Amino acid sequence: MGENDPSARPPERASRLGGAIAERTWSGAIAVLVLAGTVAAITGPIGALAGLVVAATWYGFGTPYAIAAAAVLLVGLFPDGIDGFSFALVTTAMVLLVLTVAARTRRRIRTGTVALVSIAVLRGVGWGALETWPLWIAVSGTLVAFALLSYGLHRYELVALGLVSDDRSSGVRSDGEHADRSADRTGGGEPT
């Protein structure tokens, strides 16, 4: 094995997590700076520190973690609630960051659409639940909506990748044997 043998070198990765969500690109850097600047503009000097935490989280771990950090920090920065305009500004900055990731995928439109619909559904459920119910019920409802949405996307992904069949009439039982459904429908045996 020589020095130029590709198998002798460690694999190159974009970051610790690998993949498009953890790549550090100029468009992602600009989007995370817009998000950090938005948080700083809304909350003042303490928001500038929170923005730096968001940017450092993006640099170290990737986009999903930066968005999660921004959401958690906003809860801490606005313990009594955030007004609608500020909420819309921060959400727009988060959407911009998500779309920079979607732009680097092979299926930009599909990925962007799924991201935007997911964000809209979760933000809408969270906002509506918070306006209607006490905080603990609103958080629980939002988490349930998130779990259901995630599971639905996961199942769609499995079917889209061909890892499971979406045909319910295949006649395959859970033990792998083929079931004879005609005997069940006619009461068994030969028709008379």
C-alpha positions, 0 to 999 in steps of 0.5 A: 500500500503506497501513499497514493492508495485511496484506501489508506487515507481517511475519508474526507467529510464536510463536518462531523455529521456529514451530508448536506445539513452539516456542510459549511457554505457561504450561503449557509454562513450568510443565512445563519448571520441573518438569523443571528442578526435578527435575534440580536436586533429583536432582543438587544445586546443579550440577543447578540450573545444568543446570535453568536451561540446560534452561529457557533452551533451552526458552525460546529454541528449544522443547520438543524442544531442551529435552528433548535438552539435559536428556538430554545434561546428565543424561549429564554429571551422571551419568557412572557411571550413574543409579539407576532412581528418579531416571531415572523422575523425570526421564523423567516430567518429560520426558513432562509437557513433551511432553504439554503440546505434545501438548495444543496440537495438533488431535489430542491423543490421537493425538499424545500416544499417539505421543509416549508410545509413542515415549518408552517404546520409546526409553527401554526400548531404551536402558535394556535395551541399556545393561544388556546391552552395553558403552556404545558398542554400547548407544548404537549400538543406541539410535540405530538404534532411533531411526532406525527409529522415526523412519523408520516414523513418517515413512512413516506420516505420508506415507501418512496425508497422502495424499502416497504411495499405500499400494497395492502392486498399482497396477501403476505402475512406477518410470518412471511407466508402467503395467506389464502384470502379467498377461503376467508371470504367464502367461508372456506372450502370450494364454492358450491 
